[in-house]
Amino acid sequence: MTQVDFYVIDRVDEHARHTLACKLAEKAWRLENTIHIHTMTQADAERLDELLWTFRDGSFVPHELAGGENVAPITIGFGDSPVEPRDLLITLCDEIPNFAGSFPRVAELVTSDEICREKSRHRYSTYRDQGHKIKTHNI
């Protein structure tokens, strides 16, 4: 079963959510994991592509937008496009991506915005009902 970690951020803005995705991806990469970050839209994927270069002074996190050769340890994708399994899936989506179960670990990032929390509760219930191991981390 997949290990699902919900990271609940004590802020309402999407920038905080995207920055946390960058930090988690960097940490996992430094531990020699491969990562896929999945967003809802192409614009979100492009924002994350840029943010991975600038979220921290001196940061270098090798990544690429999914769909090419996908040789970088971190890929960023969006929508319903299928994704090759990697060590970690970081999802910034309202719904669980249909390929999430093929990853050994999933990180769900949740802001304090009530709409975001409500959607995350639904995802939490779905993961629980599917028998996945779930942990919650308040940040």
DOVEXZA-644201 format. One record per residue: residue number from 0; residue in three letters; x, y, z of N, C-alpha, C in turn. Coordinates in nm, 4 decimals, padded with zeros to 6 digits. Atoms other than C-alpha are relative to their C-alpha. Layout:
N
+-----+------+----------+----------+----------+----------+----------+----------+----------+----------+----------+
: pos : code :      n.x :      n.y :      n.z :     ca.x :     ca.y :     ca.z :      c.x :      c.y :      c.z :
+-----+------+----------+----------+----------+----------+----------+----------+----------+----------+----------+
: NUM :  ala :        X :        Y :        Z :        X :        Y :        Z :        X :        Y :        Z :
...
+-----+------+----------+----------+----------+----------+----------+----------+----------+----------+----------+
This chain:
139
+-----+------+----------+----------+----------+----------+----------+----------+----------+----------+----------+
: pos : code :      n.x :      n.y :      n.z :     ca.x :     ca.y :     ca.z :      c.x :      c.y :      c.z :
+-----+------+----------+----------+----------+----------+----------+----------+----------+----------+----------+
:   0 :  met :  00.0830 : -00.1190 :  00.0000 :  00.0000 :  00.0000 :  00.0000 :  00.0878 :  00.1258 :  00.0000 :
:   1 :  thr : -00.0682 : -00.1283 :  00.0082 :  00.1002 :  00.3576 : -00.0594 : -00.0035 :  00.0705 :  00.1359 :
:   2 :  gln : -00.0056 : -00.0856 : -00.1183 :  00.2148 :  00.5766 :  00.2324 : -00.0396 :  00.1404 : -00.0450 :
:   3 :  val :  00.0491 : -00.1330 :  00.0367 :  00.0205 :  00.9046 :  00.2105 :  00.0207 :  00.0936 :  00.1184 :
:   4 :  asp : -00.0236 : -00.1014 : -00.1026 :  00.1373 :  01.2083 :  00.4080 : -00.0716 :  00.1279 : -00.0387 :
:   5 :  phe :  00.0675 : -00.1279 :  00.0195 : -00.0893 :  01.5117 :  00.4395 :  00.0784 :  00.1056 :  00.0776 :
:   6 :  tyr : -00.0706 : -00.1121 : -00.0613 :  00.1067 :  01.8313 :  00.5081 : -00.0960 :  00.1181 :  00.0023 :
:   7 :  val :  00.0972 : -00.1074 : -00.0160 : -00.1287 :  02.0960 :  00.6464 :  00.0755 :  00.1273 :  00.0374 :
:   8 :  ile : -00.0724 : -00.1258 : -00.0155 :  00.0135 :  02.4471 :  00.6115 : -00.0896 :  00.1007 :  00.0710 :
:   9 :  asp :  00.0771 : -00.0989 : -00.0764 : -00.0983 :  02.7167 :  00.8544 : -00.0033 :  00.1341 : -00.0733 :
:  10 :  arg :  00.0141 : -00.1197 :  00.0833 : -00.1398 :  02.9660 :  00.5669 : -00.1017 : -00.0297 : -00.1081 :
:  11 :  val :  00.1044 :  00.0208 :  00.1002 : -00.4032 :  03.0187 :  00.3010 :  00.0483 :  00.0190 : -00.1441 :
:  12 :  asp : -00.0405 : -00.0339 :  00.1368 : -00.1946 :  03.1216 :  00.0000 :  00.0658 : -00.1173 : -00.0726 :
:  13 :  glu : -00.0551 :  00.1051 :  00.0849 : -00.0953 :  02.8948 : -00.2879 :  00.1520 :  00.0077 : -00.0085 :
:  14 :  his : -00.1457 : -00.0122 :  00.0072 :  00.2585 :  03.0348 : -00.2914 :  00.0658 : -00.0812 :  00.1118 :
:  15 :  ala : -00.0539 :  00.0794 : -00.1114 :  00.3205 :  02.8774 :  00.0510 : -00.0073 : -00.1488 : -00.0329 :
:  16 :  arg :  00.0176 :  00.1403 :  00.0393 :  00.1890 :  02.5479 : -00.0841 :  00.1045 : -00.0403 : -00.1041 :
:  17 :  his : -00.0990 :  00.0279 :  00.1041 :  00.4149 :  02.5649 : -00.3899 :  00.1413 : -00.0001 :  00.0574 :
:  18 :  thr : -00.1327 : -00.0039 : -00.0628 :  00.7163 :  02.6605 : -00.1773 :  00.0249 : -00.1275 :  00.0797 :
:  19 :  leu : -00.0147 :  00.1252 : -00.0738 :  00.6554 :  02.3599 :  00.0470 :  00.0256 : -00.1157 : -00.0967 :
:  20 :  ala : -00.0249 :  00.1047 :  00.1002 :  00.6406 :  02.1389 : -00.2637 :  00.1466 :  00.0014 : -00.0427 :
:  21 :  cys : -00.1415 : -00.0124 :  00.0364 :  00.9843 :  02.2716 : -00.3619 :  00.0903 : -00.0530 :  00.1104 :
:  22 :  lys : -00.0816 :  00.0458 : -00.1127 :  01.1262 :  02.2080 : -00.0146 : -00.0047 : -00.1517 :  00.0154 :
:  23 :  leu :  00.0130 :  00.1455 : -00.0098 :  00.9889 :  01.8533 : -00.0017 :  00.0737 : -00.0697 : -00.1145 :
:  24 :  ala : -00.0686 :  00.0585 :  00.1150 :  01.1181 :  01.7799 : -00.3517 :  00.1510 :  00.0066 :  00.0178 :
:  25 :  glu : -00.1437 : -00.0139 : -00.0215 :  01.4623 :  01.9137 : -00.2644 :  00.0489 : -00.0999 :  00.1045 :
:  26 :  lys : -00.0401 :  00.0936 : -00.1058 :  01.4792 :  01.7081 :  00.0557 :  00.0007 : -00.1437 : -00.0522 :
:  27 :  ala :  00.0073 :  00.1358 :  00.0542 :  01.3673 :  01.3897 : -00.1223 :  00.1114 : -00.0251 : -00.1016 :
:  28 :  trp : -00.1073 :  00.0136 :  00.0991 :  01.6146 :  01.4500 : -00.4066 :  00.1347 : -00.0174 :  00.0691 :
:  29 :  arg : -00.1267 :  00.0131 : -00.0734 :  01.9005 :  01.4968 : -00.1595 :  00.0134 : -00.1378 :  00.0655 :
:  30 :  leu :  00.0005 :  00.1370 : -00.0532 :  01.8009 :  01.1564 : -00.0172 :  00.0014 : -00.1032 : -00.1132 :
:  31 :  glu : -00.0157 :  00.0817 :  00.1199 :  01.8471 :  01.0200 : -00.3732 : -00.1296 : -00.0669 : -00.0461 :
:  32 :  asn :  00.1288 :  00.0462 :  00.0501 :  01.4769 :  00.9750 : -00.4470 : -00.0314 :  00.0682 : -00.1325 :
:  33 :  thr :  00.0555 : -00.0641 :  00.1181 :  01.3030 :  01.0454 : -00.7743 : -00.1396 :  00.0490 :  00.0374 :
:  34 :  ile :  00.1222 : -00.0676 : -00.0430 :  01.0031 :  01.2755 : -00.7504 : -00.0796 :  00.0462 : -00.1218 :
:  35 :  his :  00.0880 : -00.0645 :  00.0979 :  00.7038 :  01.3789 : -00.9565 : -00.0922 :  00.0943 :  00.0769 :
:  36 :  ile :  00.0921 : -00.0988 : -00.0574 :  00.5144 :  01.6968 : -00.8663 : -00.1138 :  00.0149 : -00.0999 :
:  37 :  his :  00.1140 : -00.0073 :  00.0911 :  00.1630 :  01.6994 : -01.0098 : -00.0912 :  00.1154 :  00.0378 :
:  38 :  thr :  00.0839 : -00.1176 : -00.0193 : -00.0437 :  02.0159 : -01.0523 : -00.1275 : -00.0151 : -00.0820 :
:  39 :  met :  00.1261 :  00.0064 :  00.0735 : -00.3888 :  02.0873 : -01.1884 :  00.0112 :  00.0588 : -00.1404 :
:  40 :  thr : -00.0045 : -00.0706 :  00.1292 : -00.2903 :  02.3197 : -01.4735 :  00.1424 :  00.0148 : -00.0508 :
:  41 :  gln : -00.1303 : -00.0252 :  00.0592 : -00.0059 :  02.3864 : -01.7114 :  00.0628 :  00.1247 :  00.0617 :
:  42 :  ala : -00.0526 : -00.1236 : -00.0605 :  00.0294 :  02.7372 : -01.5627 :  00.0607 : -00.0295 :  00.1369 :
:  43 :  asp : -00.0561 :  00.0380 : -00.1307 :  00.0804 :  02.5855 : -01.2153 :  00.1312 : -00.0753 : -00.0165 :
:  44 :  ala : -00.1229 :  00.0756 :  00.0252 :  00.3395 :  02.3438 : -01.3537 :  00.1137 :  00.0936 : -00.0403 :
:  45 :  glu : -00.1020 : -00.0955 :  00.0434 :  00.5257 :  02.6307 : -01.5205 :  00.0456 :  00.0887 :  00.1155 :
:  46 :  arg : -00.0377 : -00.0780 : -00.1185 :  00.5151 :  02.8348 : -01.1965 :  00.0953 : -00.0797 :  00.0888 :
:  47 :  leu : -00.0878 :  00.0845 : -00.0813 :  00.6680 :  02.5440 : -01.0068 :  00.1349 : -00.0196 : -00.0669 :
:  48 :  asp : -00.1248 :  00.0122 :  00.0748 :  00.9287 :  02.4987 : -01.2802 :  00.0904 :  00.1188 :  00.0305 :
:  49 :  glu : -00.0765 : -00.1218 : -00.0311 :  01.0398 :  02.8586 : -01.2206 :  00.0361 :  00.0067 :  00.1479 :
:  50 :  leu : -00.0223 : -00.0104 : -00.1440 :  01.0044 :  02.8430 : -00.8419 :  00.1092 : -00.0941 :  00.0487 :
:  51 :  leu : -00.1058 :  00.0925 : -00.0418 :  01.2344 :  02.5406 : -00.8138 :  00.1398 :  00.0590 : -00.0183 :
:  52 :  trp : -00.1290 : -00.0669 :  00.0168 :  01.5162 :  02.7678 : -00.9354 :  00.0182 :  00.1147 :  00.0988 :
:  53 :  thr : -00.0105 : -00.1259 : -00.0750 :  01.4347 :  03.0591 : -00.7041 : -00.0527 : -00.0062 :  00.1433 :
:  54 :  phe :  00.0670 :  00.0025 : -00.1307 :  01.2598 :  02.9390 : -00.3842 :  00.0957 :  00.0212 :  00.1162 :
:  55 :  arg : -00.0998 : -00.0174 : -00.1049 :  01.5826 :  02.9531 : -00.1854 :  00.1289 :  00.0478 : -00.0662 :
:  56 :  asp : -00.1280 : -00.0467 :  00.0540 :  01.9075 :  03.1418 : -00.2420 :  00.0961 : -00.1169 : -00.0150 :
:  57 :  gly : -00.0980 :  00.1042 :  00.0244 :  02.1624 :  02.9114 : -00.3987 : -00.0590 : -00.1378 : -00.0248 :
:  58 :  ser :  00.0606 :  00.1324 :  00.0193 :  01.9112 :  02.6343 : -00.4572 :  00.0294 : -00.0515 : -00.1410 :
:  59 :  phe : -00.0116 :  00.0693 :  00.1277 :  01.9804 :  02.3860 : -00.7327 : -00.0734 : -00.1314 :  00.0149 :
:  60 :  val :  00.0813 :  00.1199 : -00.0068 :  01.7131 :  02.1253 : -00.7754 : -00.0251 : -00.0441 : -00.1439 :
:  61 :  pro :  00.0134 :  00.0396 :  00.1403 :  01.7432 :  01.9370 : -01.1064 : -00.1398 : -00.0523 : -00.0303 :
:  62 :  his :  00.1385 :  00.0340 :  00.0315 :  01.4013 :  01.9137 : -01.2649 : -00.0310 :  00.0337 : -00.1457 :
:  63 :  glu :  00.0479 : -00.0314 :  00.1342 :  01.2074 :  01.9312 : -01.5890 : -00.1512 : -00.0193 : -00.0042 :
:  64 :  leu :  00.1423 :  00.0222 :  00.0221 :  00.8515 :  01.9555 : -01.7105 : -00.0173 : -00.1388 : -00.0612 :
:  65 :  ala :  00.0248 :  00.1351 :  00.0497 :  00.7114 :  01.6078 : -01.7744 : -00.0414 :  00.0048 : -00.1467 :
:  66 :  gly :  00.0403 :  00.0096 :  00.1394 :  00.6546 :  01.4945 : -02.1285 :  00.1173 : -00.0093 : -00.0947 :
:  67 :  gly : -00.1197 :  00.0132 :  00.0822 :  01.0088 :  01.5121 : -02.2596 :  00.0630 : -00.1364 :  00.0243 :
:  68 :  glu : -00.0706 :  00.1250 : -00.0267 :  01.2734 :  01.2505 : -02.1947 : -00.0139 : -00.0449 :  00.1445 :
:  69 :  asn :  00.0182 :  00.0296 : -00.1426 :  01.2056 :  01.2691 : -01.8186 :  00.1224 : -00.0678 :  00.0615 :
:  70 :  val : -00.1232 :  00.0544 : -00.0558 :  01.5692 :  01.2086 : -01.7250 :  00.0387 :  00.0691 :  00.1307 :
:  71 :  ala : -00.0302 : -00.0707 : -00.1251 :  01.5812 :  01.4642 : -01.4411 : -00.0617 : -00.0766 :  00.1167 :
:  72 :  pro :  00.0540 :  00.0714 : -00.1155 :  01.5249 :  01.3262 : -01.0908 : -00.1357 :  00.0534 :  00.0460 :
:  73 :  ile :  00.1280 : -00.0597 : -00.0367 :  01.2271 :  01.5629 : -01.0500 : -00.0723 :  00.0414 : -00.1275 :
:  74 :  thr :  00.0826 : -00.0426 :  00.1123 :  00.9487 :  01.6008 : -01.3033 : -00.1215 :  00.0736 :  00.0540 :
:  75 :  ile :  00.1191 : -00.0771 : -00.0360 :  00.6538 :  01.8398 : -01.2972 : -00.1015 : -00.0208 : -00.1114 :
:  76 :  gly :  00.1034 :  00.0228 :  00.0991 :  00.3287 :  01.7528 : -01.4712 : -00.1335 :  00.0558 :  00.0448 :
:  77 :  phe :  00.1331 : -00.0521 : -00.0303 : -00.0381 :  01.8425 : -01.4805 : -00.1037 : -00.0821 : -00.0740 :
:  78 :  gly :  00.1120 :  00.0620 :  00.0701 : -00.3781 :  01.7144 : -01.5817 : -00.0037 : -00.1511 :  00.0116 :
:  79 :  asp :  00.0223 :  00.1442 : -00.0005 : -00.4583 :  01.3553 : -01.6742 :  00.1089 : -00.0799 : -00.0704 :
:  80 :  ser : -00.1056 :  00.0722 :  00.0698 : -00.1348 :  01.2682 : -01.8530 :  00.0581 : -00.1085 :  00.0894 :
:  81 :  pro : -00.0583 :  00.1070 : -00.0816 :  00.0010 :  00.9318 : -01.7362 :  00.1442 :  00.0327 :  00.0370 :
:  82 :  val : -00.1331 : -00.0294 : -00.0527 :  00.3203 :  00.9428 : -01.5325 :  00.0663 : -00.1308 :  00.0396 :
:  83 :  glu : -00.0764 :  00.1168 : -00.0446 :  00.5897 :  00.6819 : -01.4837 :  00.0195 :  00.0095 :  00.1507 :
:  84 :  pro : -00.0179 : -00.0033 : -00.1461 :  00.6099 :  00.5851 : -01.1154 :  00.1420 :  00.0413 :  00.0387 :
:  85 :  arg : -00.1256 : -00.0424 : -00.0597 :  00.8852 :  00.7420 : -00.9096 : -00.0090 : -00.0305 :  00.1483 :
:  86 :  asp : -00.0009 :  00.0295 : -00.1436 :  00.9755 :  00.7239 : -00.5407 : -00.1050 :  00.0795 :  00.0764 :
:  87 :  leu :  00.0912 : -00.0892 : -00.0717 :  00.7517 :  01.0158 : -00.4379 : -00.0851 :  00.0793 : -00.0982 :
:  88 :  leu :  00.0923 : -00.0869 :  00.0728 :  00.4459 :  01.1893 : -00.5788 : -00.0405 :  00.1122 :  00.0933 :
:  89 :  ile :  00.0476 : -00.1175 : -00.0731 :  00.3825 :  01.5429 : -00.4531 : -00.1166 :  00.0546 : -00.0817 :
:  90 :  thr :  00.1167 : -00.0422 :  00.0759 :  00.0314 :  01.6411 : -00.5498 : -00.0582 :  00.1310 :  00.0530 :
:  91 :  leu :  00.0622 : -00.1292 : -00.0282 : -00.1191 :  01.9887 : -00.5627 : -00.1360 :  00.0063 : -00.0687 :
:  92 :  cys :  00.1259 :  00.0124 :  00.0733 : -00.4462 :  01.8687 : -00.7157 : -00.1189 : -00.0057 :  00.0952 :
:  93 :  asp :  00.1240 :  00.0109 : -00.0771 : -00.8056 :  01.8866 : -00.5962 : -00.0479 : -00.1438 :  00.0102 :
:  94 :  glu :  00.0385 :  00.1414 :  00.0042 : -00.8590 :  01.5212 : -00.6902 :  00.1261 : -00.0850 :  00.0029 :
:  95 :  ile : -00.1126 :  00.0930 : -00.0007 : -00.6336 :  01.2207 : -00.6431 :  00.0310 : -00.0384 : -00.1443 :
:  96 :  pro : -00.0340 :  00.0422 :  00.1363 : -00.4443 :  01.1595 : -00.9690 : -00.0223 : -00.1507 : -00.0148 :
:  97 :  asn :  00.0343 :  00.1407 :  00.0197 : -00.5483 :  00.8266 : -01.1201 :  00.1204 : -00.0932 :  00.0087 :
:  98 :  phe : -00.1208 :  00.0814 : -00.0071 : -00.1862 :  00.7034 : -01.1112 :  00.0651 :  00.0012 :  00.1386 :
:  99 :  ala : -00.0616 : -00.0168 : -00.1333 : -00.1204 :  00.7892 : -00.7428 :  00.0323 : -00.1330 :  00.0663 :
: 100 :  gly : -00.0214 :  00.1298 : -00.0634 : -00.1504 :  00.4252 : -00.6324 :  00.1231 : -00.0735 : -00.0487 :
: 101 :  ser : -00.1204 :  00.0657 :  00.0514 :  00.1532 :  00.3307 : -00.8435 :  00.1274 :  00.0562 :  00.0635 :
: 102 :  phe : -00.1136 : -00.0587 : -00.0709 :  00.3804 :  00.5451 : -00.6219 :  00.0065 : -00.0579 :  00.1409 :
: 103 :  pro : -00.0085 :  00.0508 : -00.1377 :  00.5147 :  00.4083 : -00.2910 : -00.0337 :  00.1061 :  00.1047 :
: 104 :  arg :  00.0298 : -00.1096 : -00.0933 :  00.4761 :  00.7521 : -00.1263 : -00.0688 :  00.1128 : -00.0747 :
: 105 :  val :  00.0715 : -00.1159 :  00.0536 :  00.2385 :  01.0417 : -00.1850 : -00.0013 :  00.1078 :  00.1070 :
: 106 :  ala :  00.0092 : -00.1158 : -00.0895 :  00.2582 :  01.3885 : -00.0285 : -00.1129 :  00.0892 : -00.0505 :
: 107 :  glu :  00.1135 : -00.0883 :  00.0291 : -00.0677 :  01.5850 : -00.0239 :  00.0230 :  00.1299 :  00.0762 :
: 108 :  leu : -00.0260 : -00.1290 : -00.0629 : -00.0187 :  01.9575 :  00.0452 : -00.1298 :  00.0787 :  00.0101 :
: 109 :  val :  00.1290 : -00.0623 : -00.0295 : -00.3079 :  02.1430 :  00.2066 :  00.0227 :  00.1348 :  00.0669 :
: 110 :  thr : -00.0071 : -00.1307 : -00.0665 : -00.3452 :  02.5133 :  00.2911 : -00.1124 :  00.0094 :  00.1023 :
: 111 :  ser :  00.1052 : -00.0230 : -00.0996 : -00.5645 :  02.6547 :  00.5681 : -00.1277 :  00.0562 : -00.0606 :
: 112 :  asp :  00.1194 : -00.0450 :  00.0698 : -00.8113 :  02.7785 :  00.3083 : -00.1097 : -00.1054 :  00.0153 :
: 113 :  glu :  00.1078 :  00.0954 : -00.0293 : -01.1490 :  02.6198 :  00.3889 : -00.0350 : -00.0879 : -00.1203 :
: 114 :  ile :  00.0305 :  00.0795 :  00.1193 : -01.2135 :  02.5075 :  00.0294 :  00.1070 : -00.1069 : -00.0205 :
: 115 :  cys : -00.1108 :  00.0949 :  00.0142 : -00.8698 :  02.3445 :  00.0092 : -00.0101 : -00.1095 :  00.1059 :
: 116 :  arg :  00.0140 :  00.0991 : -00.1078 : -00.9265 :  02.1729 :  00.3453 : -00.1143 : -00.0961 : -00.0262 :
: 117 :  glu :  00.1152 :  00.0865 :  00.0282 : -01.2680 :  02.0421 :  00.2422 :  00.0346 : -00.1031 : -00.1076 :
: 118 :  lys : -00.0402 :  00.0921 :  00.1063 : -01.1270 :  01.8913 : -00.0773 :  00.1004 : -00.1022 :  00.0517 :
: 119 :  ser : -00.0988 :  00.0938 : -00.0555 : -00.8392 :  01.7383 :  00.1199 : -00.0672 : -00.1040 :  00.0898 :
: 120 :  arg :  00.0740 :  00.0969 : -00.0829 : -01.0860 :  01.5758 :  00.3618 : -00.0587 : -00.1112 : -00.0874 :
: 121 :  his :  00.0544 :  00.0994 :  00.0928 : -01.2485 :  01.4034 :  00.0661 :  00.1113 : -00.0948 : -00.0473 :
: 122 :  arg : -00.1124 :  00.0839 :  00.0434 : -00.9079 :  01.2814 : -00.0601 :  00.0451 : -00.0911 :  00.1140 :
: 123 :  tyr : -00.0392 :  00.0786 : -00.1171 : -00.8175 :  01.1662 :  00.2923 : -00.0928 : -00.1216 :  00.0151 :
: 124 :  ser :  00.0982 :  00.1084 : -00.0123 : -01.1388 :  00.9594 :  00.3112 :  00.0193 : -00.1048 : -00.1091 :
: 125 :  thr : -00.0202 :  00.0928 :  00.1117 : -01.0724 :  00.8073 : -00.0306 :  00.1236 : -00.0858 :  00.0235 :
: 126 :  tyr : -00.1223 :  00.0765 : -00.0296 : -00.7155 :  00.7086 :  00.0587 : -00.0257 : -00.1006 :  00.1127 :
: 127 :  arg :  00.0289 :  00.0873 : -00.1147 : -00.8367 :  00.5656 :  00.3931 : -00.0852 : -00.1187 : -00.0438 :
: 128 :  asp :  00.0889 :  00.1059 :  00.0454 : -01.1148 :  00.3685 :  00.2249 :  00.0710 : -00.0996 : -00.0915 :
: 129 :  gln : -00.0776 :  00.0891 :  00.0870 : -00.8606 :  00.2252 : -00.0204 :  00.1059 : -00.0783 :  00.0780 :
: 130 :  gly : -00.0917 :  00.0750 : -00.0850 : -00.6501 :  00.1011 :  00.2720 :  00.1421 :  00.0521 :  00.0064 :
: 131 :  his : -00.1350 : -00.0559 : -00.0046 : -00.3491 :  00.3301 :  00.2353 :  00.0363 :  00.0429 :  00.1420 :
: 132 :  lys : -00.0493 : -00.0508 : -00.1291 : -00.1345 :  00.4237 :  00.5358 :  00.0038 :  00.1523 : -00.0098 :
: 133 :  ile :  00.0115 : -00.1455 :  00.0051 : -00.1988 :  00.7900 :  00.6212 :  00.0602 :  00.0618 :  00.1260 :
: 134 :  lys : -00.0503 : -00.0813 : -00.1108 : -00.0129 :  01.0424 :  00.8386 : -00.0313 :  00.1450 : -00.0310 :
: 135 :  thr :  00.0250 : -00.1430 :  00.0163 : -00.0910 :  01.4092 :  00.8965 :  00.1096 :  00.0764 :  00.0730 :
: 136 :  his : -00.1057 : -00.0848 : -00.0568 :  00.1758 :  01.6734 :  00.9607 : -00.0495 :  00.1444 : -00.0051 :
: 137 :  asn :  00.0389 : -00.1414 : -00.0054 :  00.0787 :  02.0236 :  01.0757 :  00.1256 :  00.0847 : -00.0047 :
: 138 :  ile : -00.1191 : -00.0837 :  00.0202 :  00.3253 :  02.2834 :  00.9546 : -00.0370 :  00.1444 :  00.0266 :
+-----+------+----------+----------+----------+----------+----------+----------+----------+----------+----------+
